[in-house]
Amino acid sequence: MSQLWSFVGRHRLTRRAVSIPTVVVAAIVLVITAPIWIIGATVADAVTDWKRHRFLRVGAMMTFYAVNECFGMALLLTAWLATGGGLGMQSRWSMRWHGWVHGRWTKNILAATKRCLGADISITNAELVEPSPVVVLARHISLLDAVLPSVLLTTGQPNTPRHVFMQELLWDPCLDIVGHRTPNSFVDRSVGGTVAVDDARRIGTTVQPRGSAVIFPEGGFRNSRRFERSLERLAERRPDLSARAAALRHILPPRPAGSHALVEGAEGADAVIVAHTGFEGIGSIKEIMRNVPLEHPIEVTLRRIPRGDIPMDADGFHTWLFEQFEWIDQWAEARVAARSRCDNTRDQAPSSIIDIGPDSATPATDEVLTQ
């Protein structure tokens, strides 16, 4: 059964014949039956933990996601018709239109994360993504944080972000369609690393003159098993970095091959490093159910590295990339420590002065790329 599912996923027409109807039917069912599932979710919340509204929040998020997919597909169908059935798909206005659609779709997901899951999101240094061209190297701990680079890149200047994604994300209809109309790489983890590296380099060459590219160098979400495997791999290939890697508390050691190829291909592009914390508790539906509404804010910050400060030899780039992710880890640890101090202060404060008001209220992988 798994082989059949993998076969379907690798073939565009058969995959879309499954994914598109599934999302459309899900959106229709969730909207039409909203009064029913809202009542059921309300009862479930009432008998479990009413203050958190877990079932209502997750139901609303699932409904919004399905409707947003239909919204994105409708805009993409409009673009296909406007380009004469795809004949003018590679025109400049078409690429800008698809960049706008991609940005709007990801902004909607981030907005739903705020409204449905109760996230308080703050972003500093967002302006550092401009001007293009840039290559964004971002932390990755949740499916929801994957939208952050696209939101950042499409908020100001017109931009069509290129991505290095894992192939499994092709089951998302909007990503599937946009990903094949604009330059993107969906990494097949069953294919050798050399092919994946070459594909990343090809994507890098498309960012000129005003484009951007995105990759998530950790190659997956951190867990204890992945972290131990990363340390073992690093001890074999870069023992000088292994001891430092063991001290990382929030991230996986970055895998450099795909990132190096992407940056190397994007001649003249600066690097933008995206650090964030707060997405850790929403890596899956199970975790979302356990952690909503999010207790701590989602905090995001950026730093930009000029092209001339990035070493291009393989070992030098690996060391440089590791240092950038050490900075991400240290920044995340500082934010966690600051939140802990704030929580302790609040717990020790008299109840009369505790603020209990409501909070004020964007699958890429380098995992299979050889090092």
Contacts in CASP RR format, 6 or more apart in sequence:
PFRMAT RR
TARGET T0000
AUTHOR 0000-0000-0000
METHOD contacts of the structure
MODEL  1
MSQLWSFVGRHRLTRRAVSIPTVVVAAIVLVITAPIWIIGATVADAVTDW
KRHRFLRVGAMMTFYAVNECFGMALLLTAWLATGGGLGMQSRWSMRWHGW
VHGRWTKNILAATKRCLGADISITNAELVEPSPVVVLARHISLLDAVLPS
VLLTTGQPNTPRHVFMQELLWDPCLDIVGHRTPNSFVDRSVGGTVAVDDA
RRIGTTVQPRGSAVIFPEGGFRNSRRFERSLERLAERRPDLSARAAALRH
ILPPRPAGSHALVEGAEGADAVIVAHTGFEGIGSIKEIMRNVPLEHPIEV
TLRRIPRGDIPMDADGFHTWLFEQFEWIDQWAEARVAARSRCDNTRDQAP
SSIIDIGPDSATPATDEVLTQ
7 14 0 8 1.000
8 14 0 8 1.000
8 15 0 8 1.000
8 18 0 8 1.000
9 15 0 8 1.000
9 167 0 8 1.000
9 170 0 8 1.000
9 171 0 8 1.000
10 167 0 8 1.000
10 188 0 8 1.000
12 176 0 8 1.000
12 180 0 8 1.000
15 170 0 8 1.000
15 171 0 8 1.000
15 176 0 8 1.000
16 173 0 8 1.000
16 176 0 8 1.000
19 171 0 8 1.000
19 172 0 8 1.000
19 173 0 8 1.000
19 176 0 8 1.000
20 73 0 8 1.000
20 173 0 8 1.000
23 66 0 8 1.000
23 69 0 8 1.000
23 70 0 8 1.000
23 73 0 8 1.000
23 173 0 8 1.000
24 70 0 8 1.000
24 73 0 8 1.000
26 62 0 8 1.000
26 66 0 8 1.000
27 63 0 8 1.000
27 66 0 8 1.000
27 67 0 8 1.000
27 69 0 8 1.000
27 70 0 8 1.000
30 37 0 8 1.000
30 59 0 8 1.000
30 62 0 8 1.000
30 63 0 8 1.000
30 66 0 8 1.000
30 67 0 8 1.000
31 63 0 8 1.000
31 67 0 8 1.000
34 63 0 8 1.000
37 59 0 8 1.000
38 56 0 8 1.000
40 55 0 8 1.000
41 55 0 8 1.000
41 56 0 8 1.000
41 59 0 8 1.000
42 55 0 8 1.000
42 56 0 8 1.000
44 54 0 8 1.000
44 55 0 8 1.000
45 52 0 8 1.000
45 53 0 8 1.000
45 54 0 8 1.000
45 55 0 8 1.000
45 56 0 8 1.000
48 54 0 8 1.000
48 55 0 8 1.000
52 292 0 8 1.000
52 293 0 8 1.000
53 292 0 8 1.000
53 293 0 8 1.000
54 289 0 8 1.000
54 292 0 8 1.000
57 116 0 8 1.000
57 117 0 8 1.000
57 118 0 8 1.000
57 292 0 8 1.000
57 293 0 8 1.000
58 116 0 8 1.000
58 285 0 8 1.000
58 288 0 8 1.000
58 289 0 8 1.000
58 292 0 8 1.000
59 116 0 8 1.000
60 112 0 8 1.000
60 115 0 8 1.000
60 116 0 8 1.000
61 112 0 8 1.000
61 113 0 8 1.000
61 116 0 8 1.000
61 117 0 8 1.000
61 288 0 8 1.000
64 108 0 8 1.000
64 112 0 8 1.000
64 116 0 8 1.000
65 109 0 8 1.000
65 112 0 8 1.000
68 105 0 8 1.000
68 108 0 8 1.000
68 109 0 8 1.000
68 112 0 8 1.000
69 172 0 8 1.000
69 173 0 8 1.000
69 174 0 8 1.000
71 105 0 8 1.000
71 108 0 8 1.000
72 101 0 8 1.000
72 104 0 8 1.000
72 105 0 8 1.000
72 174 0 8 1.000
73 173 0 8 1.000
73 174 0 8 1.000
73 177 0 8 1.000
75 101 0 8 1.000
75 104 0 8 1.000
76 98 0 8 1.000
76 101 0 8 1.000
76 174 0 8 1.000
76 177 0 8 1.000
76 178 0 8 1.000
76 181 0 8 1.000
79 89 0 8 1.000
79 94 0 8 1.000
79 97 0 8 1.000
79 98 0 8 1.000
79 101 0 8 1.000
80 86 0 8 1.000
80 89 0 8 1.000
82 94 0 8 1.000
82 97 0 8 1.000
83 89 0 8 1.000
83 91 0 8 1.000
83 94 0 8 1.000
88 94 0 8 1.000
89 181 0 8 1.000
94 181 0 8 1.000
95 160 0 8 1.000
95 182 0 8 1.000
96 158 0 8 1.000
96 160 0 8 1.000
98 160 0 8 1.000
98 178 0 8 1.000
98 181 0 8 1.000
98 182 0 8 1.000
99 154 0 8 1.000
99 158 0 8 1.000
99 159 0 8 1.000
99 160 0 8 1.000
99 161 0 8 1.000
99 178 0 8 1.000
99 182 0 8 1.000
100 154 0 8 1.000
100 158 0 8 1.000
101 178 0 8 1.000
102 150 0 8 1.000
102 154 0 8 1.000
102 160 0 8 1.000
102 161 0 8 1.000
102 178 0 8 1.000
102 182 0 8 1.000
103 150 0 8 1.000
103 151 0 8 1.000
103 154 0 8 1.000
103 362 0 8 1.000
104 154 0 8 1.000
105 174 0 8 1.000
106 147 0 8 1.000
106 150 0 8 1.000
106 151 0 8 1.000
106 154 0 8 1.000
106 362 0 8 1.000
107 151 0 8 1.000
107 154 0 8 1.000
107 155 0 8 1.000
107 362 0 8 1.000
109 144 0 8 1.000
109 147 0 8 1.000
109 362 0 8 1.000
110 121 0 8 1.000
110 144 0 8 1.000
110 147 0 8 1.000
110 148 0 8 1.000
110 151 0 8 1.000
110 362 0 8 1.000
113 119 0 8 1.000
113 121 0 8 1.000
113 144 0 8 1.000
113 282 0 8 1.000
113 298 0 8 1.000
114 120 0 8 1.000
114 121 0 8 1.000
114 361 0 8 1.000
115 361 0 8 1.000
117 282 0 8 1.000
117 288 0 8 1.000
117 292 0 8 1.000
117 293 0 8 1.000
117 294 0 8 1.000
118 292 0 8 1.000
118 293 0 8 1.000
118 294 0 8 1.000
118 359 0 8 1.000
118 361 0 8 1.000
119 293 0 8 1.000
119 294 0 8 1.000
119 297 0 8 1.000
119 298 0 8 1.000
119 361 0 8 1.000
120 294 0 8 1.000
120 297 0 8 1.000
120 298 0 8 1.000
120 359 0 8 1.000
120 360 0 8 1.000
120 361 0 8 1.000
121 297 0 8 1.000
121 298 0 8 1.000
121 300 0 8 1.000
122 297 0 8 1.000
122 298 0 8 1.000
122 299 0 8 1.000
122 300 0 8 1.000
123 152 0 8 1.000
123 300 0 8 1.000
123 301 0 8 1.000
123 302 0 8 1.000
124 299 0 8 1.000
124 300 0 8 1.000
124 301 0 8 1.000
124 302 0 8 1.000
125 301 0 8 1.000
125 302 0 8 1.000
125 303 0 8 1.000
126 152 0 8 1.000
126 155 0 8 1.000
126 300 0 8 1.000
126 302 0 8 1.000
128 272 0 8 1.000
128 302 0 8 1.000
128 303 0 8 1.000
128 304 0 8 1.000
129 136 0 8 1.000
129 152 0 8 1.000
129 153 0 8 1.000
129 212 0 8 1.000
129 272 0 8 1.000
129 302 0 8 1.000
129 304 0 8 1.000
130 156 0 8 1.000
130 157 0 8 1.000
131 157 0 8 1.000
131 210 0 8 1.000
132 153 0 8 1.000
132 157 0 8 1.000
132 159 0 8 1.000
132 207 0 8 1.000
132 209 0 8 1.000
132 210 0 8 1.000
132 211 0 8 1.000
132 212 0 8 1.000
132 269 0 8 1.000
133 207 0 8 1.000
133 208 0 8 1.000
133 209 0 8 1.000
133 210 0 8 1.000
133 211 0 8 1.000
133 212 0 8 1.000
133 266 0 8 1.000
133 268 0 8 1.000
133 269 0 8 1.000
133 270 0 8 1.000
134 153 0 8 1.000
134 207 0 8 1.000
134 211 0 8 1.000
134 212 0 8 1.000
134 213 0 8 1.000
134 269 0 8 1.000
134 270 0 8 1.000
134 271 0 8 1.000
134 272 0 8 1.000
134 304 0 8 1.000
135 204 0 8 1.000
135 207 0 8 1.000
135 212 0 8 1.000
135 213 0 8 1.000
135 214 0 8 1.000
135 215 0 8 1.000
135 259 0 8 1.000
135 262 0 8 1.000
135 263 0 8 1.000
135 266 0 8 1.000
135 269 0 8 1.000
135 270 0 8 1.000
135 271 0 8 1.000
135 272 0 8 1.000
136 149 0 8 1.000
136 152 0 8 1.000
136 153 0 8 1.000
136 161 0 8 1.000
136 212 0 8 1.000
136 213 0 8 1.000
136 214 0 8 1.000
136 215 0 8 1.000
136 271 0 8 1.000
136 272 0 8 1.000
136 274 0 8 1.000
137 215 0 8 1.000
137 216 0 8 1.000
137 217 0 8 1.000
137 254 0 8 1.000
137 259 0 8 1.000
137 271 0 8 1.000
137 272 0 8 1.000
137 273 0 8 1.000
137 274 0 8 1.000
137 321 0 8 1.000
137 324 0 8 1.000
138 145 0 8 1.000
138 148 0 8 1.000
138 149 0 8 1.000
138 214 0 8 1.000
138 215 0 8 1.000
138 216 0 8 1.000
138 273 0 8 1.000
138 274 0 8 1.000
138 276 0 8 1.000
139 145 0 8 1.000
139 216 0 8 1.000
139 218 0 8 1.000
139 251 0 8 1.000
139 274 0 8 1.000
139 275 0 8 1.000
139 276 0 8 1.000
139 325 0 8 1.000
139 328 0 8 1.000
139 332 0 8 1.000
140 146 0 8 1.000
140 216 0 8 1.000
140 218 0 8 1.000
140 219 0 8 1.000
140 220 0 8 1.000
140 221 0 8 1.000
140 364 0 8 1.000
140 365 0 8 1.000
141 221 0 8 1.000
141 222 0 8 1.000
141 251 0 8 1.000
141 279 0 8 1.000
141 280 0 8 1.000
141 283 0 8 1.000
142 221 0 8 1.000
142 279 0 8 1.000
142 280 0 8 1.000
142 281 0 8 1.000
142 282 0 8 1.000
142 283 0 8 1.000
143 283 0 8 1.000
143 363 0 8 1.000
144 279 0 8 1.000
144 282 0 8 1.000
144 283 0 8 1.000
145 276 0 8 1.000
145 279 0 8 1.000
146 216 0 8 1.000
146 363 0 8 1.000
146 364 0 8 1.000
147 362 0 8 1.000
148 274 0 8 1.000
148 276 0 8 1.000
148 300 0 8 1.000
148 362 0 8 1.000
149 161 0 8 1.000
149 214 0 8 1.000
149 274 0 8 1.000
149 362 0 8 1.000
150 161 0 8 1.000
150 163 0 8 1.000
150 214 0 8 1.000
150 362 0 8 1.000
151 362 0 8 1.000
152 274 0 8 1.000
152 302 0 8 1.000
152 362 0 8 1.000
153 159 0 8 1.000
153 161 0 8 1.000
153 212 0 8 1.000
153 214 0 8 1.000
154 161 0 8 1.000
157 210 0 8 1.000
158 210 0 8 1.000
159 210 0 8 1.000
159 211 0 8 1.000
159 212 0 8 1.000
160 182 0 8 1.000
160 211 0 8 1.000
160 212 0 8 1.000
161 211 0 8 1.000
161 212 0 8 1.000
161 213 0 8 1.000
161 214 0 8 1.000
162 182 0 8 1.000
162 183 0 8 1.000
162 184 0 8 1.000
162 185 0 8 1.000
162 203 0 8 1.000
162 204 0 8 1.000
162 206 0 8 1.000
162 207 0 8 1.000
162 211 0 8 1.000
162 212 0 8 1.000
162 213 0 8 1.000
162 214 0 8 1.000
163 179 0 8 1.000
163 184 0 8 1.000
163 185 0 8 1.000
163 203 0 8 1.000
163 213 0 8 1.000
163 214 0 8 1.000
163 215 0 8 1.000
163 364 0 8 1.000
164 184 0 8 1.000
164 185 0 8 1.000
164 187 0 8 1.000
164 199 0 8 1.000
164 200 0 8 1.000
164 203 0 8 1.000
164 213 0 8 1.000
164 214 0 8 1.000
164 215 0 8 1.000
164 216 0 8 1.000
164 258 0 8 1.000
164 262 0 8 1.000
164 364 0 8 1.000
164 365 0 8 1.000
164 366 0 8 1.000
165 175 0 8 1.000
165 184 0 8 1.000
165 185 0 8 1.000
165 186 0 8 1.000
165 187 0 8 1.000
165 363 0 8 1.000
165 364 0 8 1.000
165 365 0 8 1.000
166 186 0 8 1.000
166 187 0 8 1.000
166 189 0 8 1.000
166 363 0 8 1.000
166 364 0 8 1.000
166 365 0 8 1.000
166 367 0 8 1.000
167 186 0 8 1.000
167 187 0 8 1.000
167 188 0 8 1.000
167 189 0 8 1.000
168 363 0 8 1.000
169 175 0 8 1.000
169 186 0 8 1.000
169 363 0 8 1.000
169 364 0 8 1.000
170 176 0 8 1.000
170 186 0 8 1.000
178 184 0 8 1.000
179 186 0 8 1.000
183 202 0 8 1.000
183 203 0 8 1.000
183 206 0 8 1.000
184 203 0 8 1.000
185 196 0 8 1.000
185 199 0 8 1.000
185 200 0 8 1.000
185 202 0 8 1.000
185 203 0 8 1.000
187 196 0 8 1.000
187 199 0 8 1.000
187 365 0 8 1.000
187 367 0 8 1.000
187 368 0 8 1.000
187 369 0 8 1.000
188 196 0 8 1.000
188 368 0 8 1.000
189 365 0 8 1.000
189 367 0 8 1.000
189 368 0 8 1.000
191 368 0 8 1.000
192 368 0 8 1.000
192 370 0 8 1.000
193 257 0 8 1.000
193 368 0 8 1.000
193 369 0 8 1.000
193 370 0 8 1.000
194 370 0 8 1.000
196 258 0 8 1.000
196 368 0 8 1.000
196 369 0 8 1.000
196 370 0 8 1.000
197 257 0 8 1.000
197 258 0 8 1.000
197 261 0 8 1.000
197 369 0 8 1.000
197 370 0 8 1.000
198 261 0 8 1.000
200 215 0 8 1.000
200 258 0 8 1.000
200 259 0 8 1.000
200 261 0 8 1.000
200 262 0 8 1.000
200 369 0 8 1.000
201 261 0 8 1.000
201 262 0 8 1.000
201 264 0 8 1.000
201 265 0 8 1.000
203 213 0 8 1.000
203 262 0 8 1.000
204 213 0 8 1.000
204 261 0 8 1.000
204 262 0 8 1.000
204 263 0 8 1.000
204 264 0 8 1.000
204 265 0 8 1.000
204 266 0 8 1.000
204 269 0 8 1.000
205 265 0 8 1.000
205 266 0 8 1.000
205 267 0 8 1.000
206 213 0 8 1.000
207 213 0 8 1.000
207 266 0 8 1.000
207 269 0 8 1.000
208 266 0 8 1.000
208 267 0 8 1.000
208 268 0 8 1.000
208 269 0 8 1.000
212 269 0 8 1.000
213 262 0 8 1.000
213 266 0 8 1.000
213 269 0 8 1.000
214 364 0 8 1.000
215 258 0 8 1.000
215 259 0 8 1.000
215 262 0 8 1.000
215 364 0 8 1.000
215 366 0 8 1.000
216 364 0 8 1.000
216 365 0 8 1.000
216 366 0 8 1.000
217 254 0 8 1.000
217 255 0 8 1.000
217 256 0 8 1.000
217 258 0 8 1.000
217 259 0 8 1.000
217 321 0 8 1.000
217 325 0 8 1.000
217 366 0 8 1.000
218 251 0 8 1.000
218 252 0 8 1.000
218 253 0 8 1.000
218 254 0 8 1.000
218 255 0 8 1.000
218 325 0 8 1.000
218 366 0 8 1.000
219 252 0 8 1.000
219 255 0 8 1.000
219 364 0 8 1.000
219 365 0 8 1.000
219 366 0 8 1.000
219 367 0 8 1.000
220 226 0 8 1.000
220 252 0 8 1.000
220 365 0 8 1.000
220 367 0 8 1.000
221 283 0 8 1.000
222 250 0 8 1.000
222 251 0 8 1.000
222 252 0 8 1.000
226 252 0 8 1.000
227 248 0 8 1.000
227 252 0 8 1.000
230 245 0 8 1.000
230 252 0 8 1.000
230 253 0 8 1.000
230 255 0 8 1.000
231 242 0 8 1.000
231 245 0 8 1.000
231 246 0 8 1.000
231 253 0 8 1.000
233 371 0 8 1.000
234 241 0 8 1.000
234 242 0 8 1.000
234 245 0 8 1.000
234 253 0 8 1.000
235 242 0 8 1.000
237 371 0 8 1.000
238 315 0 8 1.000
238 318 0 8 1.000
241 253 0 8 1.000
241 318 0 8 1.000
241 319 0 8 1.000
241 322 0 8 1.000
244 322 0 8 1.000
244 326 0 8 1.000
245 253 0 8 1.000
245 322 0 8 1.000
248 325 0 8 1.000
248 326 0 8 1.000
248 329 0 8 1.000
249 329 0 8 1.000
249 332 0 8 1.000
249 333 0 8 1.000
250 277 0 8 1.000
250 280 0 8 1.000
250 328 0 8 1.000
250 329 0 8 1.000
250 332 0 8 1.000
250 333 0 8 1.000
250 336 0 8 1.000
251 325 0 8 1.000
251 328 0 8 1.000
251 329 0 8 1.000
251 332 0 8 1.000
253 322 0 8 1.000
253 325 0 8 1.000
254 321 0 8 1.000
254 322 0 8 1.000
254 324 0 8 1.000
254 325 0 8 1.000
254 366 0 8 1.000
255 366 0 8 1.000
255 367 0 8 1.000
255 369 0 8 1.000
255 371 0 8 1.000
256 314 0 8 1.000
256 317 0 8 1.000
256 318 0 8 1.000
256 321 0 8 1.000
256 322 0 8 1.000
256 371 0 8 1.000
257 366 0 8 1.000
257 369 0 8 1.000
257 370 0 8 1.000
257 371 0 8 1.000
258 366 0 8 1.000
258 369 0 8 1.000
259 317 0 8 1.000
259 321 0 8 1.000
259 366 0 8 1.000
260 314 0 8 1.000
260 317 0 8 1.000
260 318 0 8 1.000
260 321 0 8 1.000
261 369 0 8 1.000
263 269 0 8 1.000
263 271 0 8 1.000
263 310 0 8 1.000
263 312 0 8 1.000
263 317 0 8 1.000
264 312 0 8 1.000
268 307 0 8 1.000
269 307 0 8 1.000
270 304 0 8 1.000
270 305 0 8 1.000
270 306 0 8 1.000
270 307 0 8 1.000
271 304 0 8 1.000
271 305 0 8 1.000
271 307 0 8 1.000
271 310 0 8 1.000
271 324 0 8 1.000
272 302 0 8 1.000
272 303 0 8 1.000
272 304 0 8 1.000
272 305 0 8 1.000
273 302 0 8 1.000
273 303 0 8 1.000
273 304 0 8 1.000
273 305 0 8 1.000
273 324 0 8 1.000
273 327 0 8 1.000
273 328 0 8 1.000
274 300 0 8 1.000
274 301 0 8 1.000
274 302 0 8 1.000
275 300 0 8 1.000
275 301 0 8 1.000
275 302 0 8 1.000
275 303 0 8 1.000
275 327 0 8 1.000
275 328 0 8 1.000
275 331 0 8 1.000
275 332 0 8 1.000
276 298 0 8 1.000
276 299 0 8 1.000
276 300 0 8 1.000
276 301 0 8 1.000
276 332 0 8 1.000
277 296 0 8 1.000
277 298 0 8 1.000
277 299 0 8 1.000
277 331 0 8 1.000
277 332 0 8 1.000
277 335 0 8 1.000
277 336 0 8 1.000
278 294 0 8 1.000
278 296 0 8 1.000
278 297 0 8 1.000
278 298 0 8 1.000
278 299 0 8 1.000
279 298 0 8 1.000
281 287 0 8 1.000
281 288 0 8 1.000
281 290 0 8 1.000
281 291 0 8 1.000
281 294 0 8 1.000
282 288 0 8 1.000
282 291 0 8 1.000
282 292 0 8 1.000
282 294 0 8 1.000
296 339 0 8 1.000
297 359 0 8 1.000
299 335 0 8 1.000
301 331 0 8 1.000
303 324 0 8 1.000
303 327 0 8 1.000
305 324 0 8 1.000
310 317 0 8 1.000
310 320 0 8 1.000
311 317 0 8 1.000
311 319 0 8 1.000
311 320 0 8 1.000
318 371 0 8 1.000
346 354 0 8 1.000
END
